[in-house]
């Protein structure tokens, strides 16, 4: 992990409290009420059952996402269930032994294998070995775009060429032209190819958002590009107006969801970071209210070993500035800090 203070310049500039009486910012949950990566009402019972070694609820949950073509839900649940299986794999092993051709267990095994390989120093070599698992997941249900998101991540990790990546990308689009996870994977491949978030990355994100429905998660793709630009750096300077436009798109999307909803929580946490880096404190405060108690590991785990503590510290800084208790940041709005950790592959 990089030093948090070196990365989050605006966040680390806590102000001296003035002698005036503070103007409280009300309506927010207390620090001890904020939860990290809280599951929704459907994922929660599946995780509880998995902790008991039971795979049935997880199987039913993922089967329902296929039956209803709820691919965004499927992608998110697959990530969370695979992350749980990393430390407690017995329920997944039992499931695979019971139903080795189940498309849902094949997807989880592929996700788990990719996650494991990505954490290895020998990433490219390990990733090549998991190719058969991704292929098996893709064949499990030909409609499912999530294995193709895995294939796109795999291509980036193995430094596959653009022709091969383009074939994977076309296959993903045929299954779900507006799947957020596949678009994020493509965005990150472009950034890796350019060795930084060049304007071409923003062009890709903007075009995708323009083509997507107003309620699609892809409306937040430009802000994802802005987040990567602000944390990872590299490439050409991105004009401030493009960063603001990306944030505005994500704000409009966030406003479509209920307050304190776990579903858009990660989108909102990423947006909160971008808004603070742009010194848009009132907009950041509005997003804090929408987030409510739903903190997420990403993006804070890219900058700290304690993402919840960092989220709470940033939230406190936002509240202080909105209440007039902090001096403005002395840093240029477009300044980028050091390179963040690459925990989110």
Order of alpha helices (4+ residues) and beta strands (2+ residues): alpha-alpha-beta-alpha-alpha-alpha-alpha-alpha-alpha-alpha-alpha-alpha-alpha-alpha-alpha-alpha-alpha-alpha-beta-alpha-alpha
